[in-house]
Amino acid sequence: MIADGTAHIRIARPSRDLAAAERFWADGLGLTVLYRHEPAPGAPPGEHALLMLGQPDAAWHLELVHDARSPVEPRPTVEDLLVIYLGGEVPGDLVLRLENHGGRRVLSHNPYLEEWGVTIEDPDGYRLVLSTRTWSNRQPR
């Protein structure tokens, strides 16, 4: 089966600190906590804490995991991006709120993204790009 336009997408990443990640993604960006799981004391090895964020009506969500017994260190590169197309100016108060909730504004590695948006690192070093552009599935030929 081929994934079509209705397929749900999960972006899964390790996190050092789910509370810090929640402050950035939920309190800073405004995503909704869709699901949360904390392993019970004495849970078997491999069971991890989980935080799912997104919007209830969206066909995607961001899943952040942390295994306190065997943590996986996030290893983002400058090309590990989550790009959100705003279709207009990036609100300055949103950038400030993201910075106040653990984010750090950085220069984009890609000049195109730097010209058309704002890049902010989350507490784990992954990059969020708020683009002034509008996404279209009709690419120029």
N, C-alpha and C positions, 0 to 999 in steps of 0.2 A: 504494500500500500504506500502510495506517495502522499506526503504531507501536503495538504491543501491550505487555502486561506482560512479555514476554520479550525485548524489544528492549534491546540494550546501549546505555548512555549514556556518552558521553565529554564531560568538562568540560575544555575546552582554554583555557589562559591563558598569556600571556607572563610571563617571569620575568627579573629583573635578574641573579640569581645562583642557578643550579641547585643548587650545593652548600649554600647557606643554606636554600633551599627543601626540599631533602632532609633536612637536619637537623630542620627543623620538622615536616614531614609524616611522615617515616619514623621518625626517632629520637624525636621528641616525641610525635606522635599514635599511632604504631605501624603506619602503613600499610606495605605491602610494595612494594619497587621491583619492578614487573612487567616493565619494559623500560627500557633506556638506550641512547642513541645519541650518539656524539661524531663530528662530521664529521672526515674525514681532512685532514691538512695539504694545502692547495692544492685543497680541495673547491670545486666551482663555487658561484658566488653563490646565495644563497637556501637553501643546505643549512644546517640548524640543529641545535644540540644539543637533545636530547629526553629527558625523564624522565617515565615513566608510573608512577603510584602508585595503589594500591588494595588490594583483597584478592583473592586468586586465584579465589575462588568467587563474587565479586560480579558483578552485571550493570552495573557502572559503573566508571570509572576517571578519575583526574585526570591530565591531560597538561600538562606544563609545558615551554615551549620558550624557547630563547634563541638568537638569531642574532648572533654577535659582530661580524659585518661590518655588519649593519644592524639594531641592536637596536630592539625595539618596547617602549616604556616602558609598564609596567602603569598603568592608569588606573582603579583600582577606586573605586566609590562606596560609601556606607554601606549600600546595598541589594544589593551584590554579595556574596551569602552562600552558604556551603555549610553546610547545617544537618544535624546528625547527631542523631537521636532516640535517646537512651540508655534511656529508660523508667525512669529512677531518678535518684538524686542524681549530680551531676557530681563525680567524685572530685577532691579538693583536690590530691592528688599529681599527677594528670594535668595540671591547670591549671599547677602549678608546673613540671612537666617541659616543657610547651609554652613557658612563659616562658623557661626555661633553654635552650631550643633555638631562640631567636630570635623567639618570639611576644610579643605585648603585649596584655594584657587591656584592653578598652575598654568603654565603655557602649554598649549597643545603641541605634541610632536608633529602633527600634521598641519601645515599652514592653512589648508582649506578650512579645517575645523576652527582654527584660531580666528580666521576672517569671519566666519559665520556663526560664532557662538562663544560660549564660556565653558571652560573645563575646570572641574573641581574634583579633587581626590577625596574619596571617603576615608573613614578611619583605618581601613585595611589597605589603602593605597590603590584601590580600583578607581577608574576614572569615569565620571559622569559628565557628559557633554550636553549642555542645554543649547540647542541650535535654533537660530532665528529663522531657518529655512522651513519649508513645508515639504513633507514627504509625499512623493507620488510614485505609484507603482508603474507609471508609464515613463520609462526612461527614454531620452532622446536617442534616435538611431543614427 
